[in-house]
Amino acid sequence: MSLFPRKNLCSSNLVVIKIGTSSLTGTSGKIDPEKFRKLAEEIFFLVSKKKKQVILVSSGAIAAGSEKLGRLNSLKTIPEKQAAAAVGQNLLMTQYEKAFGAFGTPVGQVLLTRDAIEDRERYLNSRNTIFQLLKFGAVPIINENDTMATEEIRVGDNDNLGALVASLTGADLLILLSDVEGFYKNGKLLPYIDEISKELLDEAKGSSSVVGTGGMETKLQAAKIVLNAGIPMVIASHKKDGIITAILEGIEVGTLFAPKLSKMESKKRWLAHGKKPAGHVVIDDGAKKALLEGGKSLLAVGIKEVKGRFGAGQVIGIFDSSRVELGRGLTNYTSEELSKIKGLKTAQINVILKESAGEEVVHRDNMVIL
Ligand code: GLU
């Protein structure tokens, strides 16, 4: 019996879909508006009828730019590709705007680089923007900021970027849509993988797609990232109509990479043991009760003391008034801000801080009780 059966995918709510260049272009390598239309139609169906939240990670900027510049499939150097991306990103978004516009759905462009994910403050900001777009009913469309991504800050390919976005947003599922049906071993499609073994990595080496950056190697790297975060991933072919819906109905298509850990276990393990807390807060008895018995988030009003220096997004300890550590979590505020707003309610916080992140200091989902 598999630890993570297909039918578990039916309950996925937040889904990150990575769509590769070859899934957006025709055989000539030119952008194919019909493919955008179909994708938008299916996503609109999933969002409006199935109440899913969808984030798209889309490639295609370099291809669209090369086509416009009359240099399809002939760009070699990084600066050439970066320039093509500068031309093409805009064209890519125009296609999405048109395709989703037909359903009255707005789209929002988010361009990321590796450092925007590694730096905690920028990480939180990007995350907040993505969630706000979803709240507005818009589809976030993410790509790497190719024009400014130097080697040090590049993710490099959108399979890895898709995985980072899935773990950044705590998604329930990552789907990699590609021109292949899934992961093949010795010419046979594997429907279920729960371990990225050396054997698989060797099998993946050397595979590549003609128009995109990724082959199977980057897809396995992506699988490693999400499985560590307790998030399942499916590789499937964009060529089948209704493929995303089929995946979300638990139908056996493509290759499922199944996590051994639950998302919560993975995150909580990281919170509890992964990082040394950068400081801590001491809370009052009311807040202690709300946390331990009510399963609530930690609010500024319940904080009595702030110890240490920390930034927003860092792990902090949560202590009770007898200095016993109750739990740990990611703080939405810096230690400096917390010293100003401890003991205060939302209205007062908004007066004191120009850019308040609300009354929640540590959200329940970002907290572990020890
Ligand atoms: N960011 C690149 C583009 O938009 C794609 C990278 C990839 O396909 O992995 O063209």
Boltz pocket constraint, residues with backbone or C-beta under 6 A from the ligand:
constraints:
  - pocket:
      binder: B
      contacts: [[A, 20], [A, 21], [A, 58], [A, 59], [A, 60], [A, 61], [A, 62], [A, 63], [A, 85], [A, 143], [A, 144], [A, 146], [A, 156], [A, 157], [A, 158], [A, 159], [A, 211], [A, 212], [A, 213], [A, 214]]
      max_distance: 6.0
